[in-house]
């Protein structure tokens, strides 16, 4: 609670443009983050790791809330890309925000299972303010830290109906 996300001044990239042209097709000033993912793909009887680069862009608002587009591209063993959408929504205390991310199925080889995510790491936000002016695309912490630190939680729902949850508390700076 108390964490703010500023998107004023961040340009918007359209999902269609990102899908057709990749990260270079988005306007300058629309990227708000970078990251990487490790996936598992199946090739016959072998499960093979797939490294993917991730780019995060400001997308069109969804239901009046800020939205983001995550472009992922794997290079080997598959040359594959996908665009996920993420919406930022308000959440009940002790949390301030919730992100709802829709990840498309990532097909691999014909007759083989779709790719599975093993890990995802993304860093978002702009640089610190310069001369007292906020930088667009920033995560702004509240003036005081909640007792015990900042709580974070995640829940993932999968196509087969399984749900996984995790939580952590980040210590006060």
Phi, psi and omega in degrees: 000142180094346177286136178243149174241121180258126178238000177300132179089353177271126180289156184257136174254137179277143179303319181297318180294318180295318180296319185278329186244350182077188184303326181291346179277349180275150181296148174302137180090007179257345180280132181239000180186170178218163177183193177210161179223151173243125180240164174244128176240153181251133175231097185068230181272359182259140170261123187242136177287145178232120175271137179228140174271144180237140173234138180245128181235155172287126177253178177297145177305151178233112181063033180080002180251150177300143178228155182227155177243132179246115179262123178242138179225124173259152184243324182208132014278347178251142170261096190220145174226156179208153177241124175254153176246144180225129179248139178263125182230152177289152183225156179291150176302149014275004181265158178252327184224156174228139173252135177245115186246131177252115181251124180288159171298142180245098182293151179247253181255148181308136179073008178250157178298156174295163180294151178240138177280132173260322177202152177221131176230126180224136174247125180237159176115153179272190179281164179301158181299145176250131179051038176081001180261126180293145177268136180300150176073049183240154170258120185251123179279153178292164182297330178234151181269139177296151178305127180089350178112186181267118180278139175229146177216152178221145175220131179241133176249134185249161184306322181283358179102350179291151178229137176236141181229152175209153176214157179204161174236126178268126181299155178295143179290000000 
